């Protein structure tokens, strides 16, 4: 199954053990290679950013995201997560640059595998970029094979 | 070196330097460092990116560049920026820009106004842009037979036929020039003309240099 960032953001996050509402999906942390979702940021009425590791996502459903337990929620504890929580790194809206130094437009959406958290493709204003072509996602650009 | 995509070195200034493995803009190209004596592209001096602009101590050797595109200069990662013991370009070199360009038949062509470089992996200088006395632009291939003094640049006869007025045509002519030089050096330099010119380079691809800005 695949899903897209733009439609998944705002989705309800529920504790699968207690059935409590935990919050909603606010952002995705993607590794530096731009290929794998590693964490989800959960929005809610809390002072600190709250993160859930992808490994603690039991099911990324169409209507609800089930996580193993509220105990799995933690604060950002590495640089990558902080960059993303602060908005320094984000897929949506970032420019796509080929390894040849040519701009291909901007990322409009990201399709991902709801089972594995793998990025399947970037949707840009100039077309679709397969996940296998992605080399990195950083503060300046998503770099892809030409 | 197979591609003949070329651009004016001066058009590289201002481009961000972006890491392929990180997606970060780690610097911005300030100036091209060119060793005129050896007609060699040495590398680039850098500025910082972002709010705290200003000169960056680190520099980018040409050999670390993976590609130069219209929108960015690509490197593998930020370790490719070097803190040189001897800053690039501080070596003694002849100035080339501004030199008078003299053709093999002894006529003045104009003066050197720029350097033309390739845009692929490990870019190199391949030509000079000449502002002609007739107000036309000339693109002259670099060759080891060029003679350079403090004031003049002499174009060898072997290069004359590969001079072009446009950058795209020049990119195509370069491949022929190289082939001719290779053939000449194999034949002992005195052979008249290298006949076996295999399929000409298919598409010179535009050097997309003009006014793209950022």
Interface residues (C-beta under 8 A of the other chain):
Chain A: X32 X34 X97 X98 X99 X100 X101 X102 X103 X135 X136 X137 X138 X139 X140 X141 X142 X143
Chain B: X15 X16 X18 X19 X20 X21 X22 X23 X24 X25 X66 X67 X68 X69 X70 X71 X72 X73 X74 X119
